[in-house]
Amino acid sequence: MAEAEEQETGSFEESTDESEEEESEEEPKLKYERLSNGVTEILQKDAASCMTVHDKFLALGTHYGKVYLLDIQGNITQKFDVSPVKINQISLDESGEHMGVCSEDGKLLLFERSWMSRWKSSVLHEGEGNIRSVKWRGHLIAWANNMGVKIFDITSKQRITNVPRDDISLRPDMYPCSLCWKDSVTLIIGWGTSVKVCSVKERHASEMRDLPSRYVEIVSQFETEFYISGLAPLCDQLVMLSYLKEVSEKTEREYCARPRLDIIQPLSETCEEISSDALTVRGFQENECRDYHLEYSEGESLFYIVSPRDVVVAKERDQDDHIDWLLEKKKYEEALMAAEISQKNIKRHKILDIGLAYINHLVEKGEYDIAARKCQKILGKNTALWEYEVYKFKEIGQLKAISPYLPRGDPVLKPLIYEMILHEFLESDYEGFATLIREWPGDLYNNSVIVQAVRDHLKKDSQNRTLLQTLAELYTYDKNYGNALEIYLTLRHKDVFQLIHKHNLFSSIKDKIVLLMDFDSEKAVDMLLDNEDKISIKKVVEELEDRPELQHVYLHKLFKRDHHKGQRYHEKQISLYAEYDRPNLLPFLRDSTHCPLEKALEICQQRNFVEETVYLLSRMGNSRSALKMIMEELNDVDKAIEFAKEQDDGELWEDLILYSIDKPPFITGLLNNIGTHVDPILLIHRIKEGMEIPNLRDSLVKILQDYNLQILLREGCKKILVADSLSLLKKMHRTQMKGVLVDEENICESCLSPILPSDAAKPFSVVVFHCRHMFHKECLPVPSMNSPAQFCNICSAKHRGPGSAILEMKK
């Protein structure tokens, strides 16, 4: 429960008991301040008994029977001596032209403003005891005396109803009734601990008779824990001023406690407390329930708490007050969010100030990383504040915390700021230093200063890979690519090839080809071959002269790309393949048209490379020596047969048969494979009688099967050939039997005149050949006795074959 305390200056502030502050984090709904100026002057001589509020002025009643009209600030504008006794209640209509006043003498007076702002008074009610409360709304006036609450209709001049008081045990002078209009037809009555919500309704015409045109229905009623001193509406909620007594733990005596101002939510038979504030008003220890009153201004949601020696104004808290409370509770992030959402409405707070306070709070709590991260959003593009915060982080030794969040583009801080942070990392964290160098653009700081700092550290630790790599990156930023390349090669760094390509450093690597090949021969060779125009083949081969294994890798890939570009090195490559890559030697010999065969044969014979030697002998035309080598060195009949098939030489088959005739396994191989190339009878006749040949029966069966297969293939091909010939002959015959269109557009191929005469009545004779050439019969040469057939002159002259006449037209 919040508590509002009096200050020496006369201001009125809200506070909270220490025990309650620890338990509750609930934000108060209202704020308070004391109404001073003229009110202070009045209460020095008199005591306040009641008040009413209008949009334009206030009306304050006193114990001495006076009514003061005040402006909104509390300054006195007019004074009325209404009664010699205490004023119980004042009520105004919406226009401010009518004022109802009730006092201890039992009368209800109506004051009406007349000409020249004079007030004319008249008695509305008297004779039923003291009028203790009165409230005016529209055409309705409600007042309370010792008997109950009356409602009067100004328009009809009729009393509508009487609502009797419930608890008659309470003295009405000590616990007076509290009234307030929620709207023009809803009256809320508070008396003792009871609250009633009354609705004024129109009576149906059939029920009128002699009754008033309106009646009252109680729509809600509930009890409270404390005695009610005042009521006021707040939207669909209710503001309630309560009086309570407490018992002292020390003396066990009852005493008057601070009055409470509660915001409650009325329900049908009970209520729900929304907030509760205890108010320290002047002289609360001596006050009774009747001494407190609650008035309100509907337009501005202002609530006036009136006591004999004090008038306190309660206001709904605005967004500035909400932010104040959040800051007081150190809820800086919520305060910052609230300020951003309501930045157009807040007047006392600035988003930047709240943000800076939030950063300071996080730093004080030791949450340096969060504080640094928040700087991005809070400081924005304010370079002065950025630099201030960086120095603050430096003072507490937390430059590393803020480094990831420094601006890098818009805005950019002074180079000294970035250099200061880089030096901090360089002294204690090489990896962090390297990360910043990679992430930060090189133009944020003085590159030469950082380069020198790194070189100084390398004097102490010359082999530190992190520092060397970072130095290479710094050299790259500074366009000192030569030094950067040298470091990358030393480190065997994967980015070395990217650096060469990106910055066209081929002129710088001409003397570093061996280093590049040692690092990654595949990438190096690809790069060198892709940029042959920048580093020639000759230069690369020369640089690799002392490293023949690397020379071979380069030349081999060159040969795979183009068989002719490196032809001058093909002789050298024979030895390189023989030494480092024999599996690719034979493919090289087959694909190369520039390598000297004699040299290759010499090298292969020296190294006893049989397959390569066989190929070279064959290529050089010495097939018989090659076959002999296969038979003697490899002892492989299948390979020998395959070689003989490739050469397709009868003499070579004869040599193979002679060599194999005394070797049964070879004879078996020949019998299985010779059938399609050589007549098997030649081999079979030469086999000595009595020689045991493995799998002879199977071999003979295979020979017969191969022979039958050949016969079947020949017969099949013959049938297909005959069928195709017959089909084509029929097709040609059908084509030649078709008619040929002859019209006036056709011409004689000999005289070039129209083939048909212009006069269709004249006789004519036309010859049309199968080639579609047409002639007048008289334009063709007369056939001789030896060759009576006619042929197309044009096709015969072009050697297209004789075109015989297919049609002769006569008329």
GITA-V435722 format. One line per field, one symbol per residue. phi: phi as a letter, one per 40 degrees, with the letter a starting at -180 (. if undefined). psi: psi as a letter, one per 20 degrees, with the letter a starting at -180 (. if undefined). burial: I if it has 16 or more other ideal C-beta (glycine too) atoms within 10 Angstrom, else O. A space follows every 10 residues. Layout:
phi=???
psi=???
burial=???
//
This chain:
phi=.cbbbcbccg cbbcabcccc cccbbccccb bbaccbfccd ccccbbbcba abbbdbabbb cbccgbbbcb cccgccbabb ccacbcccab abcccgcbbc bbbccgbbbb bbcbdggcbb baccaagbgc cbaaabagcb bbbbbccibb bbccccfbcc abbccccccc ccccbccbba ccacbbbbbb agbbbbbbbc bcccdcbcfb cccbabbcca aabbcbccba bacafcbbcb cbbabbbccc cfbcaccccb bbbbbcbcba abccaabcbc ccgccbcbdc cbabbabccb fbbbcbbdba bbbbbccccc cccdcccccg cccccccccc cbccbcbcbb dcccccccdc cccccgcccc ccccddcccf bccccdcccc ccccccgbcc ccdcbccbbb cbccddcccc cccccccbac cccccccccc ccccbccccc dccccccccc acbccccccc ccccccdcgc cccccccccc cfcccccccc ccbfccccbc cbccccccca cccccdcccc bcccbccdcc ccccccbdcc ccdccccccc cacbcbccbc cccdcccccb addcccdccc ccbbcccccc cccccccfcc dccdcccccc gccccccccc ccccfbcccc cccccccfbc cccccccccc cbbdcccdcc ccbcdcbbcd ddcccccccg ccbcfcdccc dccccccccc cccccccccc cccccccccc cccccccccb cbbcccbccc cgcdcbccbc cccabbbbcc cgcbacdccc ccccccbccb bcccccccfc hcbccbabbb a
psi=pqppqpqhii roqprpqghh hhhpkppqhr rqqpocdhgg ggihhapphr qqprhhrqpp qrhjkqpppq rhijqphqpp ngqiapphqq qqrhijippp pqrijjqoqp pppaqkkqpp qqphqrikap oiqpppocjp ppqpahhbpq ppohgikqpg rpoqqgnihp phhhmrqpqq pgaijopppp odjqppoppp qpqqhijfcj qqiqrppoiq prqrhrppiq qqqncjappp pqpqqrpphg ikqprprqqq oqpqopagja rppgrppppn rpkhhiqrhi iqqprqoghj lppooprhjq opppqppahg hghggghhjk mhghggghhh hkhhhqhiqp ggggghhggg ggghijmhgg gghhhggghc jnhghghghg hghghjkkhh hihijqqifo rprqhhghhg hghghhhinh ghghgghhhp qijhrohhgh ghgghhhhhh mijohggggh hghghghjkm hghgggghhg ilqhjghggg ghjlkhhijh jkhggghhgn hghggggghh lhihoqgggg hghjhimhhh gggghghghh goihgkhijh ghhghgghgi mhhjgghghh hpjipphggg ggghhhjlng ghgggggghj imhghghhhg ggghlnhghg ggghgghlpg hhhgghgghi hjnghhgggg hhiihihqoh hhghhipqpi poppkgghgg ghggghghgg gggghghggg ggggggghgg ghggghiqqp ppaihqrpig ijrqhqqhoi hqqrpppprh jjqqqphiiq qpqrhhniqq qphghhhjkj qpoqpipppq .
burial=IIIIOIOOOO OIOIOIOOOO OOOOOOIIII IIOIIIOIIO OIIOOIOIII IIIIOOIIII IIIIIIIIII OIOIOOOOOI OIIOOIIIII IIIOOOOIII IIIIIIIIII IOOOOOOOIO OOOIIOOOOI IIIIIIIOOI IIIIIIOIII IIIOOOOOOI IOIOIIOOOI OIOOIIIIII IIOOIOIIII IIIIIIIIOI OOOOOOOOOO OIOIIIOOOI IIOIOIIIII IIIIOOIIII IIIOOOOOOO OOOOOIIIII IIIIOIOOOO IOOOIIIIII IIOIOOIOII IIIIIIIOOO IIIIIIIIII IIIIOOIOII IIIIIIIOOO IIIIIIOIIO OOOOOIOOIO OOOIIIIIIO IIIOOOOIOO IIIIIOOIIO OOOOIIOOII OOIOOOOIII IIIOIIIOOO OIIOOOIIIO IIOIIIOOOI OIIIIIIOOI OOOIIOIOOI IOIIOOIOOO OOOOOOIIII IIIIIIIOOO IOOIIIIIIO OOIOOIIOII OOOOIOOOIO OIIOIIIOIO OOOIIOIIIO OOOOIOIOOI IOIIOOOOOI IIIIIIIIIO OOOOOIOOII OIIIIIIIOI OOOIIIOIIO OIOOIOOOOI IOIIOOOOII IIIIIIIIOO OOIIOIIIII IOOOOOIOOI IOIIOOIOOO OIIOIIIOII IOIIOIIIII IIIIIOOIOI OOIOOOOOOO OOIOOIOOIO OIIOOIOOOO OOOOOOOOOO OOOOOOOOOO OOOOOOOOOO OOOOOIOIII OOOOIIOOOO OOOOOIIIII IOIIIIOOII OOOOOOOOOI IIIOIOOOOO OOIOIOOOOO O
//
